[in-house]
Amino acid sequence: MKYLITGLGNFGEEYANTRHNIGFLVLDALAEASNISFQDRRYGLVATCRYRARTCILLKPTTYMNLSGRAVNYWLQKEKIPVENLFVIVDDLALPFGTIRIRPKGGDGGHNGLYNISQVLGRQDYARLRFGIGGDFSKGKQVDFVLGELDSEEKRILPQRIDKVIASIQSFVTLGIERTMNLHNNK
């Protein structure tokens, strides 16, 4: 069985350690733990790993956040992966930093990457993991906050939370979305 694990972020060194790139940071950690590396392919950086007889295609779209749907759709089609086996990792302003919310479907919640994926796929019933980045910013400073670098406390907490997300990915590909939600959503 094949799965497409997509981490959303913005491509480019200036975005590398920003809150908006949580999806990329998670996939980088998973690739490192799996001793694999990303290759520059069409619409994204792509790596393949195996976990318990399942093939996971890791995708970091290079289309920029707001056009992520193009990359997701291309790799679903190319690898003949059903939408039921898509898992998208995104940042979420509405959740405290490090909080994890896994859902089998839903709206975009104002996230432009999810919005574009839903528009391109023509559906919203694909699994997603929202990683809380908090909302500690002044009025009118949302973009600066989201595209800002992680602070020292966030950097301290991040590795342990990324390990939790990786465990969620492994659970998704072996146990399915319902059991993964029960096991890994923050209570």
Buried (B, 14 or more C-beta within 10 A) or exposed (E): EBBBBBBBBBBEEEBBBBBBBBBBBBBBBBBEEBEBEBEEBEBBBBBBBEBEEBBBBBBBBBBBBEBBBBBBBBBBEBBEBEBEBBBBBBBBBBBEBBBBBBBBEBEBBEBBBBBBBBEBBEEBEBBBBBBBBBBEBEEEEEEEBBBBEBEEEBEEEBEEBBBBBBBBBBBBBBEEBEEBBEEBBEE
